[in-house]
């Protein structure tokens, strides 16, 4: 039995500790699919165990009334507006998450930085290489804390795969594959949207939509392409416009980038795959690394499974059943499964922890430098496909 007054004392101590946590007050520009996903993540913030930062969504900007109406159910939101400058003027906002079409990235990201706010930017960090460089230079001059969105590396399987590579058990790395496949465009009668047109998505097409997901882990492992040979596909060049007619689709649907990277002074092939038209796939992110002594493979198609290869007299692939081992501890039991909302929350936790100086050795969000590097690769891929040749990257 606790001494008299001890319960009250513990509650008071808990309140003090909560008060001492750094607060991160957030605003969202773009209340669509990812903006609402972010609101959900902040609403579940309390599942993070002993986390040093409190997150609170306080403001939302979108041009559509029906989306602003959705955010009225979030009790912490104080400001709903159609004017992003009004949100940026708010003294209650510390960090802004911007989830809008790629052609709007440059202006809105610069506006956020000029307002003195920190930023979590959506990929691809600008519609093209020039835009990404402009944003990066503004980040450097502003001194603000900025990262780029990429969720899938925070899944347990991806984390374990990286740990296995770092262990050295693979031996001499012989081959790397990283990719993101889905079949959202397999239906030719699916109506056109902004991701299917160069003016809003960018000429890099599917690489801008899915590319950061594919390169985040390789870049963080130090695997940066020396050169690239690209195979790009446009499968459906028009789609219904939703008004009874047809609209042009001029973006690339699928991209296969064949690259070489330097590992321990040896060139190693690395294939990067981004596909909107992948028959039989729903939303599949994967990483595979093969070496002389072993290998590792993880795919979200089988999210509870990590495959480990060991070379011996017999070559064996072993299956490891994964539980809920996330980079940032939660109240969820280790035997349970993970899903997209979980890795999205972990991405935000990584952002908040790094911003507060509490990331430690854990995996962090994509950096502005990595975002620019991805654009350099995608620009080289466009040149490669157009000229049907291997293109070296500038740093090679």
C-alpha positions in Angstrom: 0.0 0.0 0.0 1.3 3.5 -0.9 1.8 6.0 1.9 -0.9 8.7 2.4 -0.6 11.4 -0.3 1.8 9.3 -2.5 -0.8 9.0 -5.3 -1.3 12.7 -5.4 2.5 13.2 -5.4 2.9 10.8 -8.3 0.3 12.5 -10.3 1.9 15.9 -9.6 5.3 14.5 -10.7 3.7 13.1 -13.9 2.2 16.5 -14.6 5.6 18.1 -14.2 7.3 15.6 -16.4 4.7 16.1 -19.1 5.1 19.9 -18.8 8.9 19.5 -19.3 8.4 17.7 -22.6 9.1 19.8 -25.7 5.9 20.7 -27.5 5.6 20.6 -31.2 2.5 22.5 -32.5 1.7 21.6 -36.0 0.0 23.1 -39.0 -1.0 21.2 -42.2 -1.2 22.7 -45.6 -3.1 20.3 -47.8 -5.9 18.4 -46.1 -6.2 15.5 -48.5 -5.2 11.9 -48.1 -1.8 12.5 -46.4 -2.9 15.5 -44.5 -5.7 13.5 -42.8 -3.2 10.6 -42.3 -1.0 13.1 -40.4 -3.9 14.2 -38.2 -4.6 10.5 -37.4 -0.9 10.1 -36.4 -1.0 13.1 -34.1 -4.2 11.8 -32.6 -2.4 8.5 -31.7 0.7 10.2 -30.4 0.0 9.0 -26.8 0.9 5.4 -27.9 4.6 6.4 -28.0 6.2 5.3 -24.8 8.3 7.8 -22.8 8.6 10.0 -25.9 10.3 13.4 -25.3 8.0 15.5 -27.5 4.3 16.3 -27.3 2.7 16.8 -30.7 -0.5 18.7 -31.3 -2.3 19.6 -34.5 -3.5 23.2 -34.2 -4.1 24.6 -37.7 -5.1 23.3 -41.2 -5.2 25.0 -44.6 -7.0 23.6 -47.6 -9.0 25.1 -50.5 -11.9 22.6 -50.2 -14.7 23.2 -47.7 -15.4 19.5 -47.3 -11.8 18.8 -46.3 -11.8 21.6 -43.8 -15.0 20.3 -42.4 -13.4 16.9 -41.8 -10.8 18.5 -39.5 -13.5 20.1 -37.3 -13.6 16.8 -35.5 -10.0 17.2 -34.3 -10.4 18.9 -30.9 -7.0 20.5 -30.8 -7.4 22.4 -34.1 -7.9 26.1 -33.5 -7.5 27.5 -37.1 -9.2 26.3 -40.3 -8.3 28.5 -43.3 -8.1 28.6 -47.1 -5.2 31.0 -46.9 -1.9 29.4 -46.2 -0.3 32.7 -45.3 -2.9 33.0 -42.4 -1.7 29.7 -41.1 2.0 30.7 -41.4 1.3 33.9 -39.5 -0.1 32.0 -36.6 2.2 32.2 -33.5 0.7 28.8 -32.4 2.3 26.9 -35.2 5.9 25.6 -34.9 6.1 23.0 -37.7 4.3 22.8 -41.0 3.5 19.7 -43.0 2.9 20.4 -46.6 1.1 17.8 -48.7 0.2 19.3 -52.1 0.9 18.6 -55.8 4.5 18.8 -56.8 4.2 22.0 -58.9 3.3 23.8 -55.6 6.2 22.5 -53.6 8.7 25.2 -54.3 6.5 28.2 -53.5 4.9 26.8 -50.4 8.1 25.4 -49.0 9.8 28.7 -49.5 6.8 30.5 -47.9 7.1 28.2 -44.8 10.8 28.8 -44.5 10.4 32.6 -44.9 7.8 32.5 -42.1 10.3 31.1 -39.7 8.6 27.7 -39.3 10.2 24.2 -39.5 9.0 21.9 -42.2 8.2 18.3 -43.0 8.0 18.3 -46.8 6.4 15.8 -49.0 8.4 14.0 -51.6 9.8 14.6 -54.2 10.8 18.0 -52.7 10.0 20.1 -55.8 8.8 19.4 -59.2 12.3 19.0 -60.7 16.0 19.3 -59.9 16.1 23.1 -60.2 13.2 23.4 -57.8 14.8 21.0 -55.3 18.1 22.9 -55.4 16.3 26.2 -54.8 14.4 24.8 -51.8 17.6 23.2 -50.4 19.5 26.6 -50.6 16.6 28.3 -48.8 16.8 25.6 -46.1 20.5 26.2 -45.7 20.1 30.0 -45.4 17.1 29.8 -43.1 18.6 27.4 -40.6 15.2 25.8 -40.1 14.8 22.1 -39.4 13.6 20.4 -42.6 13.1 16.8 -43.6 11.3 14.9 -46.4 8.5 12.3 -46.1 9.3 8.6 -46.6 7.5 6.1 -44.3 8.3 2.5 -45.3 11.9 2.3 -43.9 10.4 2.6 -40.4 8.8 -0.8 -40.7 10.3 -3.6 -38.6 11.4 -5.6 -41.7 13.2 -2.7 -43.3 14.9 -1.9 -40.0 16.0 -5.5 -39.5 17.3 -5.7 -43.1 19.5 -2.6 -42.6 20.8 -4.1 -39.3 21.7 -7.3 -41.1 23.6 -5.5 -43.8 25.5 -3.5 -41.1 26.4 -6.8 -39.3 28.7 -7.8 -42.2 27.2 -11.3 -42.4 26.4 -10.7 -46.0 30.1 -10.7 -46.9 31.0 -8.9 -50.1 27.9 -7.3 -51.5 27.1 -8.5 -55.0 23.7 -7.0 -55.8 21.1 -4.6 -54.5 17.4 -4.2 -55.4 15.0 -1.7 -54.1 11.6 -0.9 -55.4 8.0 0.2 -55.0 5.3 -1.4 -57.1 1.5 -0.8 -57.1 -1.3 -1.3 -59.6 -3.3 1.9 -59.0 -3.2 2.7 -62.7 -3.9 -0.8 -64.2 -7.5 0.2 -64.9 -7.5 2.3 -68.1 -10.9 3.8 -67.1 -9.5 5.3 -63.9 -10.0 9.1 -64.2 -7.0 11.3 -64.7 -5.6 13.2 -61.7 -2.7 15.6 -61.1 -0.1 12.8 -60.7 -0.7 11.8 -64.4 0.3 15.1 -66.0 3.7 16.7 -66.3 2.4 20.2 -65.5 1.5 19.2 -62.0 3.5 16.0 -61.3 6.7 16.9 -63.3 8.5 15.2 -66.2 10.0 12.6 -63.9 6.6 11.0 -63.6 6.5 7.9 -61.4 10.0 8.7 -60.1 8.7 11.8 -58.4 5.7 9.9 -57.0 7.5 6.8 -55.7 11.2 7.5 -56.0 12.0 8.8 -52.5 10.5 5.6 -51.0 12.9 3.6 -53.2 16.1 5.5 -52.7 15.8 6.5 -49.0 17.4 3.3 -47.6 20.1 2.9 -50.3 21.2 6.5 -49.9 21.2 6.2 -46.1 23.4 3.1 -46.4 25.9 5.1 -48.5 24.9 3.6 -51.8 24.9 6.5 -54.2 24.7 5.8 -57.9 27.7 6.6 -60.0 25.8 6.2 -63.3 22.4 5.1 -64.5 20.7 3.4 -67.5 17.0 4.0 -67.4 14.1 2.2 -69.0 10.9 4.3 -68.7 7.4 3.4 -69.9 4.2 5.3 -70.8 1.5 2.7 -70.9 -1.7 4.7 -71.0 -1.4 8.1 -72.7 -4.9 9.3 -72.0 -7.6 8.7 -69.4 -11.2 9.8 -68.7 -11.3 13.4 -67.6 -14.3 12.9 -65.3 -16.5 15.1 -67.5 -17.3 12.7 -70.3 -14.2 13.3 -72.3 -10.6 12.2 -72.4 -7.5 13.9 -71.0 -3.8 13.4 -71.9 -1.5 11.5 -69.5 2.1 12.4 -70.3 3.9 11.2 -67.2 6.0 8.1 -67.0 4.1 5.2 -65.6 7.0 2.8 -64.8 10.7 3.3 -64.3 13.6 0.8 -64.1 16.9 2.4 -63.1 20.0 0.2 -63.6 22.8 1.8 -61.6 26.2 1.1 -60.1 27.3 2.1 -56.6 30.7 2.0 -55.0 31.0 -0.3 -51.9 34.5 -0.9 -50.4 36.1 0.4 -53.7 34.2 -2.1 -55.8 31.3 -1.2 -58.2 28.1 -3.1 -57.4 24.9 -3.2 -59.5 21.9 -1.7 -57.9 18.4 -1.8 -59.6 15.8 0.7 -58.5 12.2 0.0 -59.6 9.2 2.4 -59.5 5.9 1.1 -61.0 2.4 2.4 -61.0 1.4 -0.5 -63.3 2.7 -3.7 -61.6 0.2 -6.5 -62.3 -0.8 -8.3 -59.2 0.5 -5.8 -56.7 -1.4 -3.5 -54.4 1.2 -1.3 -52.7 4.5 -3.3 -52.4 7.7 -1.8 -51.1 10.8 -4.1 -51.0 14.5 -4.2 -50.4 16.9 -7.0 -51.2 20.7 -7.2 -50.7 22.7 -10.3 -51.8 26.3 -11.1 -51.0 29.0 -13.8 -51.1 28.2 -15.1 -47.6 24.5 -14.2 -47.1 21.6 -12.1 -48.1 18.5 -10.4 -46.8 15.1 -9.7 -48.3 12.0 -7.8 -47.1 8.7 -7.0 -48.8 5.5 -5.4 -47.6 3.7 -8.0 -49.6 4.6 -10.3 -46.7 5.0 -7.7 -43.9 5.5 -10.1 -41.0 8.4 -11.9 -42.7 12.1 -11.3 -43.0 14.1 -13.6 -45.3 17.7 -14.3 -44.4 20.1 -16.2 -46.7 23.1 -18.1 -45.4 25.7 -19.8 -47.6 27.0 -23.1 -46.5 27.3 -26.6 -48.0 23.6 -26.0 -48.8 22.2 -22.6 -49.7 19.4 -21.8 -47.3 16.8 -19.0 -47.1 15.4 -18.8 -43.6 12.1 -17.1 -42.7 11.9 -15.0 -39.6 8.5 -14.0 -38.3 8.4 -10.4 -37.3 6.4 -8.7 -34.6 5.9 -5.1 -33.5 9.5 -4.0 -33.1 9.5 -0.3 -34.0 12.3 2.2 -33.8 10.3 4.2 -31.2 8.7 2.1 -28.4 5.0 2.1 -28.2 2.4 0.6 -25.9 1.6 -2.0 -28.6 2.6 -5.6 -27.7 5.5 -7.1 -29.6 3.4 -10.0 -30.9 1.1 -7.7 -33.0 1.3 -6.8 -36.6 2.2 -3.4 -38.1 0.5 -1.4 -40.8 0.9 1.9 -42.8 -0.5 4.1 -39.9 2.2 2.6 -37.7 5.1 3.4 -39.9 3.6 6.8 -40.7 3.5 7.6 -36.9 7.1 6.3 -36.6 8.2 8.7 -39.4 6.7 11.6 -37.5 8.3 10.4 -34.2 11.7 10.3 -36.0 11.1 13.9 -37.2 10.1 15.1 -33.8 13.0 13.3 -32.0 15.6 14.6 -34.4 14.2 18.1 -34.2 14.5 17.9 -30.4 18.0 16.4 -30.5 16.8 13.1 -29.3 17.1 10.8 -32.3 20.3 9.1 -31.2 21.4 6.2 -33.4 17.9 5.6 -34.7 17.0 5.9 -38.4 15.9 9.4 -39.4 13.7 11.0 -42.1 15.1 11.8 -45.5 17.2 14.9 -45.5 17.1 17.8 -48.0 20.5 16.6 -49.3 19.1 13.2 -50.0 16.1 14.7 -51.7 18.3 16.7 -54.1 20.4 13.6 -54.7 17.3 11.8 -55.7 16.4 14.6 -58.2 19.9 14.4 -59.6 19.4 10.7 -60.2 15.9 11.2 -61.8 17.2 14.0 -64.1 20.0 11.7 -65.2 17.4 8.9 -65.8 15.4 11.2 -68.1 18.5 11.9 -70.1 19.5 8.3 -70.2 16.1 7.2 -71.5 16.0 10.0 -74.1 19.5 9.3 -75.4 19.4 5.5 -74.9 22.7 5.6 -73.1 24.4 5.3 -69.7 24.6 8.7 -67.9 27.2 9.4 -65.2 26.1 11.5 -62.3 28.1 14.7 -61.6 29.9 13.4 -58.5 31.2 10.2 -60.2 
